[in-house]
Amino acid sequence: MKIVSRNEELLRDALSCIPQPSSRTSLASCNKMIRFEDISAAAFKIQCGVQKTPCMYSRLSKQYGMDIYLKKEFLQYTGSVKERGVLYLLMSLPQDQQRKGVIVASDSNFSMAVAYHASELRIPVFVIMSTSTAPARVKMCREYGAMVISYGTTAKDSQVHARRLAQENAYLYLEEEDSAVYLSGLGTVGLEMYEQVPKLDAVIFPAGGHCGLLAGSAAALKHLNPHISIIGVESESFPVLQQSLKAGHPTEDQACNNHHFYGDVSGVCFGSNSLQLTGKLVDKVVAVREEDILISMLRLLEYERATVDAEGAIGLAALVAGKLPELKGKRVAVVICSGNLELHLLQQCIARALTLDNRVCRFSLVISDCPGDMSKLLEILAREEARVLDIKQERTFVTSELFTVEVVCTVETRDKIHTAQLRNALLERYPTTSWTER
């Protein structure tokens, strides 16, 4: 049965067949129209291979004045929404190609999803990674069942080597692109959210260069309810999607270099099809600062016990930054699409976010180097309920009067108001207190 809606024409106009270079060794992307039936078929086919992740009411709702529902795609087996598109892509390959195998060349969420699902489908899978790849990612791909080969010092070296191996051994070289099959798999997120949260007013997605999730899910949601507002969020540092929409074709931000912190959000705009869908179906694209993303990561960790990366937190960052005031009082779903953050980077991000949120602060002051003066300072900090994280004393290089000591103290407070109270209390007792600005 053909499902027809007034949005069918939008989808038909949005996608057209984009010819690919003949030298390309990856899956051909000459796309037919992406239809609602394609997304429904993908949902049926992959339902046993991916998680139907929860879309849960968030405790952050009261803080931001709206009903917020979080679609927790970071709970997928490999920690990323990319599994949906990858699984449908692999299941759609001809059997002879499945027997020959596939090859990818990156350390992205896409590659990890290919490594896992190809192994589960018993498809030979090879992942080429540069020698600069984090050891944890190499280990993870091997545990998923892929044959991992380290080659070259850059991602480009790995890609060239992977293409050569694909040609020599009849492997299918896969890279993230916007074929109708891949977009249909990603679009199943939109279907699930529509079922899980009745009467949605808006849905917020990560955007950036890899906007396949945004485009595919917009196709599903706009078909089901054209009044749902679809919003994409990208980084101010890499406004690739906004630049591409303005130019009318995929563009490459000169500053875009797949920044390690941003991951796929900082990638180049990878396809005309998803760009056209985004232009037709997405209501708004906003950009947020790095500071907002870090605070969003902190909020998710504290309120949702969710450890996510920049791509996973960027949707909520638009609400944290107050970029969408029109959603006050509305019912809003936010896709938390990825949780693959390396431990050392997580530690840095949380430490920086606490400082940005005015909850870790540092000050210095000069006190008399006499017994009891340090204890008086500590009494003030205890009375103001500030938690001392670090305290240092400098005697040798103090340039003030003799027999004094400079004290540099790092403390943790509850919030911005508590920090201001502590600052006033210290200035009252020690007028020369110097506060380190963040």
Kinemage of the C-alpha trace (Angstrom):
@kinemage 1
@onewidth
@group {chain A} dominant
@subgroup {mainchain}
@vectorlist {calphas} color= white
{ca met a 1} P 0.000 0.000 0.000
{ca lys a 2} L 1.433 3.374 -0.977
{ca ile a 3} L 1.326 5.979 1.767
{ca val a 4} L 0.635 9.396 0.300
{ca ser a 5} L 0.713 12.730 2.071
{ca arg a 6} L 1.039 16.353 1.057
{ca asn a 7} L 4.694 16.131 2.048
{ca glu a 8} L 5.384 13.489 -0.578
{ca glu a 9} L 5.960 16.260 -3.101
{ca leu a 10} L 8.504 17.908 -0.816
{ca leu a 11} L 10.450 14.682 -0.550
{ca arg a 12} L 10.263 14.098 -4.283
{ca asp a 13} L 11.573 17.600 -5.022
{ca ala a 14} L 14.242 17.385 -2.362
{ca leu a 15} L 16.094 14.362 -3.703
{ca ser a 16} L 17.252 13.704 -7.203
{ca cys a 17} L 19.742 11.270 -8.699
{ca ile a 18} L 23.254 12.577 -8.054
{ca pro a 19} L 25.785 10.979 -10.405
{ca gln a 20} L 28.987 9.761 -8.763
{ca pro a 21} L 32.502 9.824 -10.191
{ca ser a 22} L 33.330 6.610 -12.018
{ca ser a 23} L 36.524 6.184 -9.986
{ca arg a 24} L 34.602 5.917 -6.721
{ca thr a 25} L 34.915 2.470 -5.139
{ca ser a 26} L 32.284 2.911 -2.461
{ca leu a 27} L 28.596 2.068 -2.642
{ca ala a 28} L 26.938 3.835 -5.547
{ca ser a 29} L 24.785 6.728 -4.396
{ca cys a 30} L 22.590 7.350 -7.394
{ca asn a 31} L 19.533 7.969 -5.252
{ca lys a 32} L 15.938 7.470 -5.934
{ca met a 33} L 13.468 9.627 -4.059
{ca ile a 34} L 13.591 8.992 -0.321
{ca arg a 35} L 10.051 8.098 0.633
{ca phe a 36} L 8.276 7.547 3.912
{ca glu a 37} L 7.849 3.899 2.869
{ca asp a 38} L 11.645 3.575 2.601
{ca ile a 39} L 12.067 4.726 6.189
{ca ser a 40} L 9.281 2.426 7.372
{ca ala a 41} L 10.895 -0.507 5.548
{ca ala a 42} L 14.234 0.309 7.149
{ca ala a 43} L 12.624 0.387 10.607
{ca phe a 44} L 11.118 -3.054 10.042
{ca lys a 45} L 14.316 -4.549 8.693
{ca ile a 46} L 16.710 -3.299 11.384
{ca gln a 47} L 14.409 -3.691 14.403
{ca cys a 48} L 16.201 -6.815 15.640
{ca gly a 49} L 19.688 -5.383 15.130
{ca val a 50} L 19.542 -2.007 16.904
{ca gln a 51} L 18.085 -0.758 20.172
{ca lys a 52} L 14.756 1.023 20.272
{ca thr a 53} L 16.216 3.643 22.564
{ca pro a 54} L 14.061 5.434 25.156
{ca cys a 55} L 12.859 8.991 24.672
{ca met a 56} L 12.465 10.065 28.282
{ca tyr a 57} L 11.174 13.153 30.064
{ca ser a 58} L 14.143 15.080 31.439
{ca arg a 59} L 14.643 16.653 34.850
{ca leu a 60} L 16.133 19.595 32.960
{ca ser a 61} L 12.632 20.586 31.819
{ca lys a 62} L 11.881 22.895 34.774
{ca gln a 63} L 15.274 24.555 34.487
{ca tyr a 64} L 14.664 25.622 30.884
{ca gly a 65} L 10.910 26.216 30.990
{ca met a 66} L 9.723 23.544 28.573
{ca asp a 67} L 8.915 19.840 28.440
{ca ile a 68} L 12.182 18.268 27.296
{ca tyr a 69} L 12.365 14.664 26.122
{ca leu a 70} L 15.766 13.118 25.461
{ca lys a 71} L 16.141 10.478 22.737
{ca lys a 72} L 19.061 8.465 24.133
{ca glu a 73} L 20.757 7.115 21.028
{ca phe a 74} L 24.075 6.915 22.866
{ca leu a 75} L 22.674 3.688 24.364
{ca gln a 76} L 23.221 1.866 21.064
{ca tyr a 77} L 25.798 -0.936 21.299
{ca thr a 78} L 28.592 1.142 19.751
{ca gly a 79} L 27.394 4.334 21.435
{ca ser a 80} L 26.137 6.050 18.299
{ca val a 81} L 23.025 6.573 16.179
{ca lys a 82} L 25.112 5.746 13.089
{ca glu a 83} L 24.330 2.066 13.699
{ca arg a 84} L 20.860 2.535 12.193
{ca gly a 85} L 22.072 3.704 8.804
{ca val a 86} L 25.043 1.330 8.773
{ca leu a 87} L 22.997 -1.786 9.548
{ca tyr a 88} L 20.429 -1.034 6.854
{ca leu a 89} L 23.233 -0.272 4.405
{ca leu a 90} L 24.992 -3.575 5.099
{ca met a 91} L 21.768 -5.596 4.985
{ca ser a 92} L 20.972 -4.060 1.599
{ca leu a 93} L 24.243 -5.201 -0.009
{ca pro a 94} L 24.100 -7.986 -2.598
{ca gln a 95} L 25.017 -11.386 -1.187
{ca asp a 96} L 28.113 -11.731 -3.359
{ca gln a 97} L 29.451 -8.447 -1.986
{ca gln a 98} L 28.656 -9.531 1.557
{ca arg a 99} L 30.798 -12.605 0.967
{ca lys a 100} L 33.706 -10.538 -0.392
{ca gly a 101} L 33.660 -8.050 2.483
{ca val a 102} L 33.791 -4.321 3.152
{ca ile a 103} L 36.538 -1.897 4.142
{ca val a 104} L 36.465 1.503 5.886
{ca ala a 105} L 39.176 4.020 6.727
{ca ser a 106} L 38.585 6.229 9.755
{ca asp a 107} L 38.226 6.180 13.518
{ca ser a 108} L 34.729 7.682 13.434
{ca asn a 109} L 31.439 6.432 14.874
{ca phe a 110} L 30.567 5.290 11.355
{ca ser a 111} L 33.584 2.983 11.205
{ca met a 112} L 32.868 1.500 14.615
{ca ala a 113} L 29.281 0.816 13.595
{ca val a 114} L 30.496 -0.876 10.395
{ca ala a 115} L 32.984 -2.963 12.377
{ca tyr a 116} L 30.326 -4.233 14.767
{ca his a 117} L 27.392 -4.854 12.440
{ca ala a 118} L 29.449 -6.332 9.615
{ca ser a 119} L 30.892 -8.824 12.095
{ca glu a 120} L 27.397 -9.635 13.395
{ca leu a 121} L 26.212 -10.244 9.805
{ca arg a 122} L 29.319 -12.382 9.156
{ca ile a 123} L 30.589 -9.962 6.529
{ca pro a 124} L 34.411 -9.736 6.416
{ca val a 125} L 35.287 -6.227 7.584
{ca phe a 126} L 38.576 -4.334 7.525
{ca val a 127} L 39.213 -1.010 9.238
{ca ile a 128} L 42.249 1.061 8.251
{ca met a 129} L 43.315 3.552 10.926
{ca ser a 130} L 46.198 5.986 11.025
{ca thr a 131} L 48.963 5.499 13.578
{ca ser a 132} L 47.719 8.601 15.418
{ca thr a 133} L 44.390 6.954 16.263
{ca ala a 134} L 43.680 6.645 19.983
{ca pro a 135} L 44.564 3.121 21.204
{ca ala a 136} L 41.141 2.800 22.846
{ca arg a 137} L 39.401 3.122 19.461
{ca val a 138} L 41.699 0.572 17.847
{ca lys a 139} L 41.040 -1.853 20.687
{ca met a 140} L 37.279 -1.316 20.473
{ca cys a 141} L 37.080 -2.009 16.731
{ca arg a 142} L 39.074 -5.214 17.186
{ca glu a 143} L 36.756 -6.309 19.958
{ca tyr a 144} L 33.788 -5.693 17.660
{ca gly a 145} L 35.307 -8.257 15.300
{ca ala a 146} L 37.001 -6.182 12.604
{ca met a 147} L 40.479 -6.715 11.186
{ca val a 148} L 42.173 -3.424 12.110
{ca ile a 149} L 45.238 -2.289 10.159
{ca ser a 150} L 47.311 0.731 11.221
{ca tyr a 151} L 48.640 2.607 8.202
{ca gly a 152} L 49.936 6.115 7.593
{ca thr a 153} L 50.197 9.127 9.842
{ca thr a 154} L 47.070 10.911 8.582
{ca ala a 155} L 43.476 10.007 7.787
{ca lys a 156} L 44.162 10.683 4.101
{ca asp a 157} L 46.967 8.088 4.071
{ca ser a 158} L 44.578 5.522 5.529
{ca gln a 159} L 41.887 6.303 2.963
{ca val a 160} L 44.283 5.963 0.026
{ca his a 161} L 45.500 2.616 1.372
{ca ala a 162} L 41.934 1.397 1.942
{ca arg a 163} L 40.899 2.264 -1.606
{ca arg a 164} L 43.904 0.418 -2.965
{ca leu a 165} L 43.075 -2.676 -0.913
{ca ala a 166} L 39.452 -2.467 -2.054
{ca gln a 167} L 40.460 -2.471 -5.730
{ca glu a 168} L 42.979 -5.275 -5.318
{ca asn a 169} L 40.745 -7.590 -3.282
{ca ala a 170} L 37.215 -6.719 -4.487
{ca tyr a 171} L 36.222 -5.320 -1.098
{ca leu a 172} L 33.542 -2.644 -1.043
{ca tyr a 173} L 35.042 0.603 0.208
{ca leu a 174} L 32.506 2.322 2.450
{ca glu a 175} L 32.525 5.898 3.579
{ca glu a 176} L 29.750 7.896 5.137
{ca glu a 177} L 27.619 9.336 2.382
{ca asp a 178} L 24.001 10.261 1.846
{ca ser a 179} L 22.620 7.361 -0.162
{ca ala a 180} L 18.863 6.831 0.151
{ca val a 181} L 19.517 3.572 2.001
{ca tyr a 182} L 21.731 5.190 4.618
{ca leu a 183} L 19.399 8.167 5.110
{ca ser a 184} L 16.407 5.835 5.454
{ca gly a 185} L 18.140 3.932 8.234
{ca leu a 186} L 18.956 7.141 10.091
{ca gly a 187} L 15.409 8.386 9.539
{ca thr a 188} L 14.056 5.604 11.763
{ca val a 189} L 14.964 7.840 14.731
{ca gly a 190} L 12.216 10.228 13.636
{ca leu a 191} L 9.691 7.403 13.430
{ca glu a 192} L 10.459 6.196 16.948
{ca met a 193} L 10.299 9.671 18.471
{ca tyr a 194} L 6.912 10.319 16.898
{ca glu a 195} L 5.585 7.103 18.453
{ca gln a 196} L 7.186 7.679 21.859
{ca val a 197} L 6.240 11.315 22.509
{ca pro a 198} L 2.701 12.398 21.566
{ca lys a 199} L 1.980 15.976 20.500
{ca leu a 200} L 5.564 17.030 19.809
{ca asp a 201} L 6.056 20.701 19.000
{ca ala a 202} L 9.735 20.562 18.001
{ca val a 203} L 12.641 18.165 17.592
{ca ile a 204} L 16.295 19.225 17.885
{ca phe a 205} L 19.050 17.337 16.046
{ca pro a 206} L 22.835 17.714 15.786
{ca ala a 207} L 23.775 19.150 12.416
{ca gly a 208} L 27.181 20.155 11.101
{ca gly a 209} L 28.680 18.623 7.983
{ca his a 210} L 27.277 15.128 8.564
{ca cys a 211} L 23.603 16.087 8.540
{ca gly a 212} L 22.223 12.704 7.440
{ca leu a 213} L 20.454 12.147 10.776
{ca leu a 214} L 18.854 15.570 10.543
{ca ala a 215} L 17.766 15.075 6.910
{ca gly a 216} L 16.494 11.495 7.209
{ca ser a 217} L 14.578 12.099 10.431
{ca ala a 218} L 13.097 15.338 9.077
{ca ala a 219} L 11.716 13.361 6.129
{ca ala a 220} L 9.929 10.984 8.509
{ca leu a 221} L 8.651 13.585 10.961
{ca lys a 222} L 7.437 16.087 8.370
{ca his a 223} L 5.518 13.292 6.615
{ca leu a 224} L 3.801 12.301 9.864
{ca asn a 225} L 3.149 15.854 11.072
{ca pro a 226} L 4.194 18.870 8.976
{ca his a 227} L 3.623 21.163 11.971
{ca ile a 228} L 6.500 19.715 13.989
{ca ser a 229} L 9.380 22.182 13.949
{ca ile a 230} L 12.702 20.569 12.929
{ca ile a 231} L 15.808 22.335 14.230
{ca gly a 232} L 19.467 21.590 13.529
{ca val a 233} L 22.335 22.699 15.766
{ca glu a 234} L 25.977 23.077 14.763
{ca ser a 235} L 29.094 24.655 16.216
{ca glu a 236} L 29.945 28.309 15.691
{ca ser a 237} L 33.507 27.159 15.031
{ca phe a 238} L 32.395 24.988 12.089
{ca pro a 239} L 29.155 26.421 10.605
{ca val a 240} L 29.425 24.058 7.634
{ca leu a 241} L 25.704 23.430 7.162
{ca gln a 242} L 24.707 27.086 7.304
{ca gln a 243} L 27.419 27.964 4.802
{ca ser a 244} L 26.338 25.134 2.495
{ca leu a 245} L 22.650 26.098 2.678
{ca lys a 246} L 23.538 29.696 1.892
{ca ala a 247} L 25.723 28.670 -1.057
{ca gly a 248} L 23.187 26.116 -2.321
{ca his a 249} L 25.764 23.332 -2.526
{ca pro a 250} L 28.116 21.454 -0.169
{ca thr a 251} L 31.004 23.651 0.912
{ca glu a 252} L 34.101 23.031 2.974
{ca asp a 253} L 34.876 25.348 5.879
{ca gln a 254} L 38.558 26.260 5.709
{ca ala a 255} L 38.769 25.895 9.504
{ca cys a 256} L 37.149 22.484 9.344
{ca asn a 257} L 39.640 19.782 10.211
{ca asn a 258} L 37.628 17.086 11.978
{ca his a 259} L 38.550 18.551 15.347
{ca his a 260} L 39.034 15.734 17.842
{ca phe a 261} L 36.616 17.249 20.358
{ca tyr a 262} L 33.810 17.829 17.861
{ca gly a 263} L 34.083 14.555 15.959
{ca asp a 264} L 31.620 14.258 13.081
{ca val a 265} L 30.073 17.668 13.829
{ca ser a 266} L 33.184 19.317 12.378
{ca gly a 267} L 33.224 17.167 9.232
{ca val a 268} L 32.801 18.544 5.738
{ca cys a 269} L 29.317 18.614 4.221
{ca phe a 270} L 29.237 15.196 2.599
{ca gly a 271} L 26.308 15.177 0.213
{ca ser a 272} L 23.914 17.134 -1.961
{ca asn a 273} L 20.967 14.875 -1.165
{ca ser a 274} L 20.938 15.427 2.585
{ca leu a 275} L 21.657 19.127 1.992
{ca gln a 276} L 18.622 19.432 -0.295
{ca leu a 277} L 16.422 17.580 2.166
{ca thr a 278} L 17.630 19.860 4.952
{ca gly a 279} L 16.901 22.963 2.900
{ca lys a 280} L 13.371 21.751 2.127
{ca leu a 281} L 12.310 20.257 5.438
{ca val a 282} L 14.340 21.797 8.276
{ca asp a 283} L 12.802 24.896 9.821
{ca lys a 284} L 15.866 26.366 11.501
{ca val a 285} L 19.616 25.856 11.915
{ca val a 286} L 21.378 27.541 14.835
{ca ala a 287} L 25.015 27.647 15.936
{ca val a 288} L 26.314 27.365 19.507
{ca arg a 289} L 29.610 28.159 21.226
{ca glu a 290} L 32.056 25.590 22.539
{ca glu a 291} L 31.324 26.825 26.076
{ca asp a 292} L 27.627 25.977 25.657
{ca ile a 293} L 28.472 22.466 24.465
{ca leu a 294} L 30.696 21.861 27.488
{ca ile a 295} L 28.016 23.042 29.923
{ca ser a 296} L 25.474 20.869 28.091
{ca met a 297} L 27.760 17.855 28.629
{ca leu a 298} L 27.921 18.745 32.325
{ca arg a 299} L 24.112 19.069 32.602
{ca leu a 300} L 23.576 15.680 30.965
{ca leu a 301} L 26.099 14.030 33.248
{ca glu a 302} L 24.584 15.541 36.398
{ca tyr a 303} L 20.875 15.368 35.634
{ca glu a 304} L 20.678 12.321 33.347
{ca arg a 305} L 23.789 10.340 34.350
{ca ala a 306} L 24.612 10.418 30.632
{ca thr a 307} L 28.240 10.575 29.530
{ca val a 308} L 28.161 11.992 26.004
{ca asp a 309} L 30.527 13.657 23.561
{ca ala a 310} L 30.198 17.013 21.796
{ca glu a 311} L 28.020 15.576 19.028
{ca gly a 312} L 25.691 14.082 21.630
{ca ala a 313} L 25.459 17.285 23.677
{ca ile a 314} L 25.204 19.877 20.925
{ca gly a 315} L 21.408 19.656 20.560
{ca leu a 316} L 20.792 20.446 24.225
{ca ala a 317} L 23.425 23.190 23.993
{ca ala a 318} L 20.999 25.265 21.915
{ca leu a 319} L 18.609 25.285 24.892
{ca val a 320} L 21.432 25.901 27.391
{ca ala a 321} L 22.532 28.931 25.349
{ca gly a 322} L 18.991 30.323 25.064
{ca lys a 323} L 19.116 30.140 21.269
{ca leu a 324} L 15.502 28.932 20.968
{ca pro a 325} L 13.312 31.184 23.146
{ca glu a 326} L 10.284 30.414 20.972
{ca leu a 327} L 10.180 26.897 22.463
{ca lys a 328} L 9.339 28.086 25.994
{ca gly a 329} L 6.334 26.151 27.257
{ca lys a 330} L 6.478 23.725 24.311
{ca arg a 331} L 7.015 19.969 24.121
{ca val a 332} L 10.508 19.445 22.710
{ca ala a 333} L 12.530 16.311 21.925
{ca val a 334} L 16.321 16.423 21.736
{ca val a 335} L 18.397 13.677 20.107
{ca ile a 336} L 21.423 12.672 22.202
{ca cys a 337} L 23.095 10.826 19.371
{ca ser a 338} L 26.576 9.837 20.545
{ca gly a 339} L 28.481 8.919 23.690
{ca asn a 340} L 31.948 8.026 22.445
{ca leu a 341} L 34.226 10.288 24.455
{ca glu a 342} L 37.715 9.199 25.435
{ca leu a 343} L 38.354 9.199 29.168
{ca his a 344} L 41.182 11.720 29.199
{ca leu a 345} L 39.099 14.117 27.090
{ca leu a 346} L 36.061 13.591 29.337
{ca gln a 347} L 38.104 14.641 32.355
{ca gln a 348} L 39.271 17.811 30.612
{ca cys a 349} L 35.764 18.665 29.401
{ca ile a 350} L 34.125 18.313 32.806
{ca ala a 351} L 36.869 20.297 34.552
{ca arg a 352} L 36.512 23.087 32.005
{ca ala a 353} L 32.697 23.004 32.191
{ca leu a 354} L 32.726 23.400 35.978
{ca thr a 355} L 34.877 26.510 35.569
{ca leu a 356} L 32.615 27.917 32.864
{ca asp a 357} L 29.601 27.238 35.074
{ca asn a 358} L 31.197 29.335 37.869
{ca arg a 359} L 31.453 26.315 40.152
{ca val a 360} L 35.236 26.006 40.281
{ca cys a 361} L 37.097 29.239 40.901
{ca arg a 362} L 40.555 30.420 41.920
{ca phe a 363} L 41.716 33.391 43.901
{ca ser a 364} L 44.967 34.660 45.414
{ca leu a 365} L 45.604 36.835 48.439
{ca val a 366} L 48.455 37.860 50.712
{ca ile a 367} L 48.289 37.114 54.440
{ca ser a 368} L 50.693 37.448 57.334
{ca asp a 369} L 53.026 34.505 57.740
{ca cys a 370} L 52.043 34.099 61.363
{ca pro a 371} L 50.539 31.118 63.189
{ca gly a 372} L 46.778 31.169 62.932
{ca asp a 373} L 46.341 33.376 59.838
{ca met a 374} L 45.966 30.409 57.489
{ca ser a 375} L 43.413 28.823 59.806
{ca lys a 376} L 41.390 32.064 59.764
{ca leu a 377} L 41.243 31.881 55.964
{ca leu a 378} L 40.136 28.270 56.117
{ca glu a 379} L 37.465 29.201 58.684
{ca ile a 380} L 35.995 31.721 56.227
{ca leu a 381} L 35.940 29.109 53.468
{ca ala a 382} L 34.280 26.587 55.803
{ca arg a 383} L 31.694 29.142 56.944
{ca glu a 384} L 30.839 29.950 53.338
{ca glu a 385} L 30.606 26.195 52.593
{ca ala a 386} L 33.229 26.299 49.834
{ca arg a 387} L 35.047 23.045 49.131
{ca val a 388} L 38.818 23.496 48.909
{ca leu a 389} L 40.257 21.636 45.919
{ca asp a 390} L 43.804 22.962 46.058
{ca ile a 391} L 45.789 25.436 48.129
{ca lys a 392} L 49.366 26.636 47.609
{ca gln a 393} L 51.625 29.012 49.516
{ca glu a 394} L 54.398 31.120 48.028
{ca arg a 395} L 56.952 32.735 50.329
{ca thr a 396} L 60.172 33.116 48.338
{ca phe a 397} L 58.958 35.263 45.438
{ca val a 398} L 56.375 37.401 47.246
{ca thr a 399} L 56.965 41.061 46.301
{ca ser a 400} L 54.879 42.569 49.122
{ca glu a 401} L 56.106 43.359 52.659
{ca leu a 402} L 58.320 40.990 54.590
{ca phe a 403} L 56.948 38.062 56.576
{ca thr a 404} L 53.916 37.602 54.335
{ca val a 405} L 52.795 34.668 52.220
{ca glu a 406} L 50.836 34.581 48.997
{ca val a 407} L 48.055 31.987 49.045
{ca val a 408} L 46.572 30.662 45.796
{ca cys a 409} L 43.392 28.688 46.407
{ca thr a 410} L 41.087 26.718 44.102
{ca val a 411} L 37.612 26.024 45.484
{ca glu a 412} L 34.345 24.464 44.361
{ca thr a 413} L 31.023 26.230 44.893
{ca arg a 414} L 27.383 25.337 44.274
{ca asp a 415} L 26.608 27.871 41.581
{ca lys a 416} L 27.164 31.436 40.388
{ca ile a 417} L 25.312 32.962 43.342
{ca his a 418} L 27.350 30.969 45.855
{ca thr a 419} L 30.560 32.080 44.100
{ca ala a 420} L 29.519 35.739 44.384
{ca gln a 421} L 28.788 35.315 48.101
{ca leu a 422} L 32.204 33.768 48.676
{ca arg a 423} L 33.893 36.550 46.742
{ca asn a 424} L 32.201 39.258 48.829
{ca ala a 425} L 33.135 37.503 52.078
{ca leu a 426} L 36.793 37.282 51.068
{ca leu a 427} L 36.970 40.901 49.895
{ca glu a 428} L 35.501 42.060 53.188
{ca arg a 429} L 38.294 40.348 55.161
{ca tyr a 430} L 41.074 40.593 52.524
{ca pro a 431} L 40.540 43.722 50.322
{ca thr a 432} L 43.506 42.848 48.073
{ca thr a 433} L 42.059 39.481 47.031
{ca ser a 434} L 42.666 38.847 43.321
{ca trp a 435} L 40.135 36.685 41.530
{ca thr a 436} L 41.321 34.671 38.533
{ca glu a 437} L 38.913 35.337 35.666
{ca arg a 438} L 37.924 32.317 33.602
